Amino acid sequence: RVVTSHRWHASELGTRATAVAAWAVLLSGALSARAADPPLPALPCFDWFMAPAPPQHGTDLNGIVLPDVCFNQTGSTPSLHVFVIGDWGGILYEESTMPVPADKRSSKFPFFQRPFVAGVDDSAQLRVAKAMRDRAAQNAPDYILNMGDNFYWGGVEAQCGAPMWQHVQTGQWTWIFENVYKGPGIDGKQWLGVLGNHDYGGYAFTSAWDQAISYTWGGPSSTGRWVTPAQYWMAKVHYPDFSVDYFFLDTNVFTTFPPDHDSGHNICGDKHNKIGASCGIMGPQSLEDCPSWFQKLWAAQVVWMERNLARSTAQWQIAVTHFPPTWGHDHWQNWTHDFGVDLILTGHKHLQEVWRPTDVTNTLSPTAVVISGGGGGITSEGLPDAEGQDDQYGFFDLTLSRKAIKIEAISHGGHLRSTTMVQPRTATRQEDRGSLFDEYV
């Protein structure tokens, strides 16, 4: 049975905790209803992304579609802003509580070697966070989209395989996330995200990548705004006269190779994974299992992506992932051309870049691509400017509307670096676009 959404603001029920409880009660009734039952009350639609109860494993909720979310439905002045950031989580050295970027511009990385810019390369994450706070004072986002690589060099510094309700304390969540991204306009705003290759350890898959999923359900230092309930997942956001379908994808298969492949970016390599490496029943269960585990994950996502794109009724379809679409390009061509994906948000490359709809080099045109890998968790690929007049570190501010999305690139110095306008594109494949909710109710 399809249950009609009633777009309530969480404040109508007093607190978000009450709102979550009310939604759960209504949903449980919807799922147990029979055809002969009287009409059900409408499911409320809040301005808060709600995950179900924590599962046992980090893979258990893969493919989940979260309940619809609604913003600006109560007569308040619309915000319609969304911030985009990736590759942001730096390193804590010794007893310090101030994160600094992982240094990839040294002689250890000849391809990226460049001079050090004091006051920028040693505080890039904090500079970008300040620019976000300053921007939020005028353009407070409704939520923040996170492209992954949450903690350098190797993700949460623990072992994978713990239950989702068990939170490992490493200090990283407190000092690199919660205490950095705060202030008016940022406080209480949810971060919706995916995992990057460094969340999988960079070159050791047994890093606690599943803790980046587990934090969705809190932890000792949590402010309750982290939302990454699975490796891949989906959410629909309603605004007064349009809606957005977000598809969150795990593209880390593109940095997995056979164990004997000697690469600093091989998650499955035998050079850095210990003998007997395993994440338990969740997987990967062994070094030999690792490449095929990621390949199966990607294959499942391809099927899931096309099924849900075909059913999308939103005005906008936006993909969020870590790797830019130069990886997996054939799939992205299909999803943009056949299914009309309008915007692809990514990270991984340590800079700020936009593939505009009209760029002759944009092979997915008129779909736009954003690369927001300059969040400051690692030093940038190019030389930054001391005043922030560059596209090396920063974030993006999206302004959403029914007819267009405005993409503004904001540097670590708070400077507006570029503005790009994106219009919805039409899918060439017109299949059944019934409600996503039909499948689950």
C-alpha positions in Angstrom: 0.0 0.0 0.0 1.3 3.4 -0.9 1.1 5.8 2.0 0.8 9.5 1.2 3.4 11.8 2.7 2.3 14.6 5.0 5.1 17.1 5.1 5.6 18.0 8.7 8.4 20.0 10.2 10.0 18.1 13.1 9.3 21.0 15.4 5.6 20.4 15.1 6.1 17.3 17.3 8.4 19.1 19.7 11.7 17.2 19.3 13.3 15.1 16.6 13.4 12.2 19.0 9.6 12.4 19.2 9.4 12.8 15.5 11.4 9.6 14.9 9.2 7.7 17.3 6.1 9.0 15.6 7.3 8.0 12.2 8.3 4.5 13.4 4.9 3.9 14.8 3.2 5.0 11.6 5.5 3.1 9.4 5.0 -0.1 11.4 1.3 0.3 11.0 1.8 0.8 7.2 3.9 -2.3 6.9 1.4 -4.5 8.8 -1.8 -3.1 7.1 -4.0 -5.3 4.9 -6.2 -4.4 2.0 -9.4 -4.6 4.1 -8.1 -2.3 6.8 -9.4 1.3 7.0 -7.2 4.1 5.5 -4.0 4.7 7.3 -2.8 8.1 8.6 -0.4 9.8 6.3 3.3 9.2 7.0 4.9 12.4 8.2 7.8 13.8 6.2 10.3 15.6 8.5 13.4 17.8 7.8 15.6 15.0 9.2 17.2 12.0 7.5 16.2 8.9 9.6 18.0 5.6 9.5 16.5 2.4 10.9 17.8 0.6 13.9 21.5 -0.4 13.7 22.2 -3.7 12.0 24.8 -6.3 12.9 27.1 -5.6 10.0 28.1 -2.6 8.0 26.9 -4.3 4.8 23.4 -5.3 6.0 21.6 -2.1 4.9 23.3 -1.9 1.4 20.8 -0.5 -1.1 18.5 1.0 1.6 16.1 3.8 0.6 15.7 6.1 3.6 12.3 7.7 4.3 11.5 10.8 2.3 12.7 14.1 3.8 11.0 17.5 3.4 12.4 21.0 3.8 10.8 24.5 3.8 7.3 23.2 4.1 6.2 25.4 7.0 6.2 28.8 5.4 9.7 29.7 6.5 12.1 31.4 4.2 13.6 28.7 1.9 17.3 28.0 2.3 17.7 25.6 -0.6 21.5 25.5 0.0 23.6 22.3 0.2 27.3 22.2 1.0 29.6 19.7 -0.7 33.0 18.6 0.7 35.4 15.7 0.3 38.8 14.4 1.4 38.6 16.5 4.5 39.8 14.6 7.6 43.4 15.3 8.6 45.8 13.6 11.0 46.3 14.0 14.8 50.0 14.0 15.7 51.2 12.9 19.1 49.0 14.6 21.8 47.7 17.3 19.5 43.9 17.9 19.1 44.4 20.0 16.0 44.2 18.1 12.8 46.8 18.8 10.1 46.7 17.6 6.5 48.4 14.3 5.5 51.5 15.5 3.6 51.5 14.2 0.0 53.7 17.0 -1.5 56.9 15.7 -0.1 59.7 13.9 -1.9 58.1 10.5 -1.0 55.5 11.2 -3.6 57.5 12.5 -6.6 54.5 13.0 -8.9 52.9 15.4 -6.4 56.1 17.0 -5.0 55.8 20.8 -4.7 56.8 23.6 -2.3 55.2 23.9 1.2 53.0 26.9 1.7 53.1 27.7 5.5 49.8 28.8 7.0 47.9 26.9 4.3 49.3 23.4 3.8 49.6 22.9 7.6 46.0 24.0 8.4 44.0 23.4 5.2 41.2 21.5 6.9 40.7 24.2 9.5 40.8 26.9 6.8 38.1 25.2 4.8 36.0 24.6 7.9 36.2 28.4 8.7 35.2 29.2 5.1 32.2 27.0 5.5 31.2 28.7 8.8 31.5 32.1 7.2 29.5 31.1 4.3 26.8 29.4 6.5 26.3 32.7 8.3 24.6 34.0 5.1 23.7 30.8 3.2 23.0 28.1 5.9 22.8 24.7 4.2 20.0 22.3 4.8 22.5 19.5 4.9 26.1 18.7 3.8 27.1 16.1 1.2 30.3 14.2 2.0 32.5 12.6 -0.7 34.5 10.4 1.6 38.1 10.0 2.7 37.0 11.0 6.1 40.2 10.3 8.0 43.8 10.2 6.6 45.8 8.2 6.1 44.0 5.0 6.8 40.4 5.8 8.0 39.2 5.0 11.5 42.3 3.6 13.3 40.8 0.3 14.4 39.9 -3.2 13.1 36.9 -3.8 10.9 34.2 -6.3 11.9 32.7 -4.9 15.1 28.8 -4.7 15.4 27.3 -1.5 14.3 26.2 -0.6 17.8 29.8 -0.9 19.1 31.7 2.3 18.7 35.5 2.3 18.8 37.0 5.4 20.5 40.1 6.7 18.7 39.5 10.4 19.2 39.2 11.0 15.5 35.5 11.7 15.5 35.8 14.2 18.3 38.8 16.2 17.2 38.7 15.8 13.4 35.0 16.0 12.8 32.8 17.2 15.7 35.1 20.0 17.0 36.0 21.2 13.6 32.7 21.5 11.8 30.6 23.6 14.1 29.1 27.1 14.5 26.0 29.0 13.5 24.5 27.5 10.3 26.6 24.3 10.6 25.5 23.0 14.0 22.8 20.4 13.7 23.2 20.0 10.0 23.4 16.4 8.9 26.3 15.1 6.8 25.2 12.6 4.2 28.1 10.6 2.8 30.0 7.7 1.2 33.3 6.0 1.9 36.5 6.8 0.1 39.5 4.5 -0.5 41.3 5.9 2.5 38.3 5.0 4.7 39.1 1.4 3.6 42.7 1.9 4.9 44.1 3.2 1.6 46.1 0.0 1.2 44.8 -2.2 4.0 41.2 -3.3 3.9 41.0 -4.3 7.5 40.9 -0.7 8.7 37.6 0.0 10.5 35.7 1.3 7.4 32.5 -0.1 8.9 32.9 2.4 11.8 32.2 5.2 9.3 28.9 3.5 8.9 28.4 2.7 12.6 28.7 6.4 13.5 25.3 6.9 11.8 23.9 5.5 15.1 26.0 7.7 17.3 29.0 7.3 19.6 30.4 8.9 22.8 31.1 12.2 21.0 28.4 12.1 18.4 26.1 15.1 17.8 23.8 12.9 15.8 24.3 14.4 12.4 26.4 11.7 10.6 24.4 9.8 8.0 26.2 6.9 6.2 23.9 3.9 6.9 25.4 1.7 4.2 28.0 1.4 1.5 25.4 2.5 -1.0 22.0 4.0 -0.3 19.4 6.5 -1.5 17.3 9.3 -0.2 14.6 11.6 -1.6 14.4 15.2 -0.6 11.2 17.3 -1.2 11.2 21.1 -1.5 8.0 23.1 -2.0 7.9 22.7 -5.8 10.5 20.1 -6.7 12.3 17.0 -5.4 15.8 15.5 -5.5 16.7 11.8 -5.6 20.2 11.3 -4.2 22.1 8.1 -5.1 25.1 7.4 -2.8 27.5 5.0 -4.4 30.7 3.1 -3.3 33.2 3.3 -6.2 36.2 1.9 -4.4 36.3 -1.2 -6.6 38.5 1.0 -8.8 41.4 0.9 -6.3 41.3 -2.8 -5.7 43.7 -5.2 -7.6 45.1 -8.7 -7.2 47.1 -9.0 -4.0 50.4 -9.2 -5.7 49.8 -5.9 -7.5 52.3 -3.6 -5.9 50.5 -0.3 -5.5 50.2 2.2 -2.7 46.5 2.5 -3.6 45.7 -1.3 -3.7 43.2 -1.9 -0.9 43.7 -5.6 -1.5 47.5 -5.6 -1.7 49.6 -8.2 0.1 52.3 -5.6 0.8 50.4 -3.9 3.7 47.6 -6.3 4.6 48.8 -8.8 7.3 48.7 -12.5 6.9 45.2 -13.7 7.9 43.7 -10.3 7.2 39.9 -10.5 7.5 36.8 -8.5 8.3 35.0 -11.6 9.4 31.7 -12.8 8.0 30.8 -9.4 6.7 33.8 -9.5 4.3 36.2 -9.3 2.8 36.9 -12.5 4.6 40.5 -12.8 3.3 43.1 -11.2 1.2 42.3 -13.5 -1.7 38.6 -12.7 -1.3 39.1 -9.0 -1.3 39.1 -8.1 -5.0 36.1 -10.3 -5.9 34.3 -8.9 -2.8 34.6 -5.4 -4.1 33.7 -6.5 -7.7 30.5 -8.1 -6.4 29.7 -4.9 -4.4 30.0 -2.9 -7.6 28.0 -5.3 -9.7 25.2 -5.2 -7.2 25.2 -1.4 -7.3 25.0 -1.3 -11.1 21.8 -3.3 -11.0 20.4 -1.3 -8.0 21.3 2.1 -9.6 19.5 1.3 -12.9 16.4 -0.1 -11.2 16.0 3.0 -9.0 16.9 5.5 -11.7 14.2 4.0 -13.9 11.7 4.5 -11.1 12.8 8.0 -10.1 10.0 10.7 -10.3 12.1 13.5 -8.9 13.0 16.6 -10.9 16.7 16.1 -10.1 18.8 12.9 -10.0 22.1 13.5 -8.2 24.8 10.9 -7.7 27.3 11.2 -4.8 30.4 9.1 -4.8 34.2 9.2 -4.1 35.8 8.5 -7.5 35.2 10.9 -10.4 33.5 9.3 -13.4 36.7 8.9 -15.4 36.6 5.6 -13.4 33.7 3.4 -14.5 33.1 5.8 -17.4 30.9 3.4 -19.4 28.5 3.0 -16.6 28.3 6.8 -16.1 27.6 7.3 -19.8 24.7 4.9 -19.5 23.3 6.5 -16.3 23.6 10.0 -17.6 22.4 9.4 -21.2 19.8 6.7 -20.7 18.5 7.6 -17.2 19.2 11.4 -17.1 21.5 11.8 -14.1 21.8 15.5 -13.8 24.8 16.0 -11.5 27.6 13.8 -10.2 29.4 14.9 -7.0 32.8 13.3 -6.3 36.2 13.8 -4.6 39.4 11.7 -4.6 41.5 14.2 -6.7 42.9 16.7 -4.2 41.6 19.9 -5.8 38.4 21.7 -6.6 37.0 21.3 -10.1 33.8 21.5 -12.1 33.1 19.8 -15.5 30.5 22.3 -16.8 27.6 21.2 -19.0 29.0 23.1 -22.0 32.7 22.1 -21.6 34.0 20.4 -24.8 36.1 18.1 -22.6 33.1 17.0 -20.5 32.4 13.5 -22.0 29.1 13.3 -19.9 27.7 16.6 -21.1 25.2 18.1 -20.4 25.5 16.3 -17.0 27.8 18.4 -14.7 30.5 16.8 -12.6 31.9 18.3 -9.4 35.2 17.2 -7.9 35.5 18.4 -4.3 38.6 16.7 -3.1 40.2 19.8 -1.6 38.6 19.5 1.9 42.1 19.8 3.5 42.6 16.3 4.9 45.5 15.9 2.6 47.8 18.4 0.8 46.5 19.6 -2.5 47.8 18.5 -5.9 48.7 22.0 -7.0 50.3 25.0 -5.2 47.8 26.9 -3.1 47.7 30.7 -2.7 48.3 32.1 0.8 45.2 34.2 0.5 43.0 31.5 -1.0 42.9 32.7 -4.6 43.1 29.2 -5.9 41.1 26.0 -6.6 43.2 23.7 -4.4 41.4 23.7 -1.1 37.7 24.5 -0.5 34.1 23.3 -0.8 31.0 23.9 -2.9 27.8 25.7 -2.2 24.8 24.3 -4.2 21.7 26.5 -4.5 18.7 24.2 -5.5 15.6 25.2 -7.4 13.1 23.5 -9.7 14.7 24.9 -12.9 18.4 25.1 -12.1 21.1 24.2 -9.7 23.7 26.9 -9.1 27.2 25.5 -8.2 29.5 28.0 -6.4 33.1 27.0 -5.7 34.3 28.6 -2.4 38.1 28.5 -1.7 39.8 28.0 1.7 40.1 31.8 1.8 36.3 32.2 1.4 36.6 33.5 -2.2 34.0 32.7 -4.8 36.1 31.0 -7.5 33.5 30.1 -10.1 29.7 29.8 -10.7 28.2 27.1 -12.8 24.5 26.7 -13.7 23.0 23.3 -14.4 19.6 22.5 -15.9 17.7 19.2 -15.6 18.5 16.8 -18.5 16.0 14.4 -20.0 16.4 10.6 -19.8 16.3 8.9 -23.2 15.1 5.7 -21.6 11.5 6.2 -20.4 10.6 3.2 -18.2 8.2 2.8 -15.3 8.8 5.7 -13.0 6.4 4.6 -10.2 7.0 5.5 -6.6 10.1 4.0 -5.0 7.9 3.4 -2.0 5.8 0.9 -3.9 8.5 -1.7 -3.7 8.8 -1.6 0.1 5.2 -1.1 1.3 
